[in-house]
Amino acid sequence: MKLLIVWLLNALALLAVAYLIPSIHVSGLGSALIAAAVIGLVNLLIRPILVVLTLPVTVLTLGLFLLVINGLLFLFVGHILSGFEVQTLLGGILGAVLYSLISWALISLILGTKD
């Protein structure tokens, strides 16, 4: 049940990001749900490989290159899905940062921490 709530909150965060950033478009809640699931899968499967492959650049930039990786993955998901569109790399970077901040805030407000 908790996984479904987190998935729905991530979709709502994606809708908020699309509202705040003009270069990101989501056609509706259904597309946001699909995009949130695909973003989660991409972050689970592809992101660790890219982080390891770009480790020297990440160390040289003191970790700032991770923002570029997140933005590229956000842009990639925007290109493979039809109801979710990311137009620029800068929009992808800002969208990825806002998406994670809004998602974190929603999840911590709704679910909280249980000891």
C-alpha positions as YAML, in Angstrom:
chain: A
units: angstrom
residues:
- id: 1
  name: MET
  ca: [0.00, 0.00, 0.00]
- id: 2
  name: LYS
  ca: [2.85, 2.36, 0.85]
- id: 3
  name: LEU
  ca: [4.39, 1.81, -2.59]
- id: 4
  name: LEU
  ca: [1.15, 2.88, -4.30]
- id: 5
  name: ILE
  ca: [0.95, 6.02, -2.18]
- id: 6
  name: VAL
  ca: [4.56, 6.92, -2.99]
- id: 7
  name: TRP
  ca: [3.87, 6.31, -6.70]
- id: 8
  name: LEU
  ca: [0.84, 8.61, -6.62]
- id: 9
  name: LEU
  ca: [2.77, 11.29, -4.72]
- id: 10
  name: ASN
  ca: [5.59, 11.09, -7.28]
- id: 11
  name: ALA
  ca: [3.04, 11.56, -10.07]
- id: 12
  name: LEU
  ca: [1.62, 14.59, -8.28]
- id: 13
  name: ALA
  ca: [5.15, 15.97, -7.88]
- id: 14
  name: LEU
  ca: [5.67, 15.49, -11.62]
- id: 15
  name: LEU
  ca: [2.47, 17.42, -12.35]
- id: 16
  name: ALA
  ca: [3.71, 20.23, -10.07]
- id: 17
  name: VAL
  ca: [7.05, 20.32, -11.89]
- id: 18
  name: ALA
  ca: [5.26, 20.54, -15.23]
- id: 19
  name: TYR
  ca: [3.24, 23.44, -13.86]
- id: 20
  name: LEU
  ca: [6.33, 25.29, -12.59]
- id: 21
  name: ILE
  ca: [8.76, 24.76, -15.49]
- id: 22
  name: PRO
  ca: [7.57, 25.88, -18.93]
- id: 23
  name: SER
  ca: [9.78, 23.46, -20.89]
- id: 24
  name: ILE
  ca: [8.20, 20.38, -19.27]
- id: 25
  name: HIS
  ca: [4.75, 19.19, -20.29]
- id: 26
  name: VAL
  ca: [2.59, 16.38, -18.89]
- id: 27
  name: SER
  ca: [-0.69, 15.64, -20.63]
- id: 28
  name: GLY
  ca: [-2.57, 14.38, -17.56]
- id: 29
  name: LEU
  ca: [-2.59, 12.28, -14.43]
- id: 30
  name: GLY
  ca: [-2.36, 9.00, -16.37]
- id: 31
  name: SER
  ca: [0.73, 10.18, -18.21]
- id: 32
  name: ALA
  ca: [2.19, 11.43, -14.93]
- id: 33
  name: LEU
  ca: [1.66, 8.01, -13.32]
- id: 34
  name: ILE
  ca: [3.38, 6.25, -16.23]
- id: 35
  name: ALA
  ca: [6.21, 8.80, -16.29]
- id: 36
  name: ALA
  ca: [6.75, 8.50, -12.53]
- id: 37
  name: ALA
  ca: [7.02, 4.71, -12.87]
- id: 38
  name: VAL
  ca: [9.45, 4.97, -15.80]
- id: 39
  name: ILE
  ca: [11.55, 7.60, -14.00]
- id: 40
  name: GLY
  ca: [11.74, 5.26, -11.02]
- id: 41
  name: LEU
  ca: [12.83, 2.34, -13.21]
- id: 42
  name: VAL
  ca: [15.41, 4.44, -15.04]
- id: 43
  name: ASN
  ca: [16.82, 5.68, -11.73]
- id: 44
  name: LEU
  ca: [16.94, 2.10, -10.47]
- id: 45
  name: LEU
  ca: [18.52, 0.47, -13.53]
- id: 46
  name: ILE
  ca: [20.41, 3.01, -15.65]
- id: 47
  name: ARG
  ca: [21.51, 5.72, -13.20]
- id: 48
  name: PRO
  ca: [23.94, 3.54, -11.18]
- id: 49
  name: ILE
  ca: [25.71, 2.45, -14.36]
- id: 50
  name: LEU
  ca: [26.09, 6.07, -15.52]
- id: 51
  name: VAL
  ca: [27.32, 7.17, -12.10]
- id: 52
  name: VAL
  ca: [30.05, 4.52, -12.11]
- id: 53
  name: LEU
  ca: [31.06, 5.26, -15.72]
- id: 54
  name: THR
  ca: [31.32, 9.00, -15.11]
- id: 55
  name: LEU
  ca: [32.99, 8.77, -11.70]
- id: 56
  name: PRO
  ca: [36.18, 10.65, -12.74]
- id: 57
  name: VAL
  ca: [34.17, 13.59, -14.11]
- id: 58
  name: THR
  ca: [31.96, 13.55, -11.03]
- id: 59
  name: VAL
  ca: [34.99, 13.72, -8.75]
- id: 60
  name: LEU
  ca: [36.53, 16.56, -10.79]
- id: 61
  name: THR
  ca: [33.31, 18.59, -10.61]
- id: 62
  name: LEU
  ca: [32.86, 17.82, -6.90]
- id: 63
  name: GLY
  ca: [29.65, 15.92, -7.57]
- id: 64
  name: LEU
  ca: [27.94, 18.57, -9.69]
- id: 65
  name: PHE
  ca: [27.99, 16.29, -12.73]
- id: 66
  name: LEU
  ca: [25.37, 14.16, -10.97]
- id: 67
  name: LEU
  ca: [22.92, 17.00, -11.70]
- id: 68
  name: VAL
  ca: [23.70, 16.63, -15.40]
- id: 69
  name: ILE
  ca: [23.18, 12.86, -15.21]
- id: 70
  name: ASN
  ca: [19.80, 13.36, -13.51]
- id: 71
  name: GLY
  ca: [18.83, 15.96, -16.10]
- id: 72
  name: LEU
  ca: [19.85, 13.69, -18.98]
- id: 73
  name: LEU
  ca: [17.82, 10.82, -17.57]
- id: 74
  name: PHE
  ca: [14.82, 13.13, -17.11]
- id: 75
  name: LEU
  ca: [15.27, 14.28, -20.72]
- id: 76
  name: PHE
  ca: [15.58, 10.66, -21.86]
- id: 77
  name: VAL
  ca: [12.31, 9.68, -20.20]
- id: 78
  name: GLY
  ca: [10.69, 12.71, -21.79]
- id: 79
  name: HIS
  ca: [11.79, 11.50, -25.22]
- id: 80
  name: ILE
  ca: [10.61, 7.89, -24.88]
- id: 81
  name: LEU
  ca: [7.13, 8.67, -23.47]
- id: 82
  name: SER
  ca: [4.42, 10.36, -25.49]
- id: 83
  name: GLY
  ca: [2.47, 12.10, -22.69]
- id: 84
  name: PHE
  ca: [5.56, 13.48, -20.95]
- id: 85
  name: GLU
  ca: [7.83, 15.95, -22.72]
- id: 86
  name: VAL
  ca: [11.04, 17.66, -21.66]
- id: 87
  name: GLN
  ca: [12.29, 20.15, -24.26]
- id: 88
  name: THR
  ca: [15.76, 21.22, -23.06]
- id: 89
  name: LEU
  ca: [18.63, 19.86, -20.98]
- id: 90
  name: LEU
  ca: [18.37, 22.81, -18.60]
- id: 91
  name: GLY
  ca: [14.68, 22.04, -18.21]
- id: 92
  name: GLY
  ca: [15.62, 18.44, -17.50]
- id: 93
  name: ILE
  ca: [18.15, 19.43, -14.84]
- id: 94
  name: LEU
  ca: [15.78, 21.88, -13.16]
- id: 95
  name: GLY
  ca: [12.92, 19.41, -13.49]
- id: 96
  name: ALA
  ca: [14.90, 16.59, -11.92]
- id: 97
  name: VAL
  ca: [15.96, 18.77, -8.98]
- id: 98
  name: LEU
  ca: [12.44, 20.13, -8.42]
- id: 99
  name: TYR
  ca: [10.91, 16.69, -8.87]
- id: 100
  name: SER
  ca: [13.10, 15.19, -6.17]
- id: 101
  name: LEU
  ca: [12.52, 18.12, -3.78]
- id: 102
  name: ILE
  ca: [8.74, 18.19, -4.23]
- id: 103
  name: SER
  ca: [8.53, 14.39, -4.08]
- id: 104
  name: TRP
  ca: [10.60, 14.30, -0.90]
- id: 105
  name: ALA
  ca: [8.46, 17.03, 0.69]
- id: 106
  name: LEU
  ca: [5.17, 15.33, -0.22]
- id: 107
  name: ILE
  ca: [6.29, 11.91, 0.97]
- id: 108
  name: SER
  ca: [7.64, 13.25, 4.25]
- id: 109
  name: LEU
  ca: [4.47, 15.30, 4.87]
- id: 110
  name: ILE
  ca: [2.01, 12.54, 3.96]
- id: 111
  name: LEU
  ca: [3.80, 9.44, 5.21]
- id: 112
  name: GLY
  ca: [6.15, 10.96, 7.76]
- id: 113
  name: THR
  ca: [8.76, 8.89, 9.54]
- id: 114
  name: LYS
  ca: [7.73, 5.84, 11.48]
- id: 115
  name: ASP
  ca: [10.14, 4.39, 14.01]
...
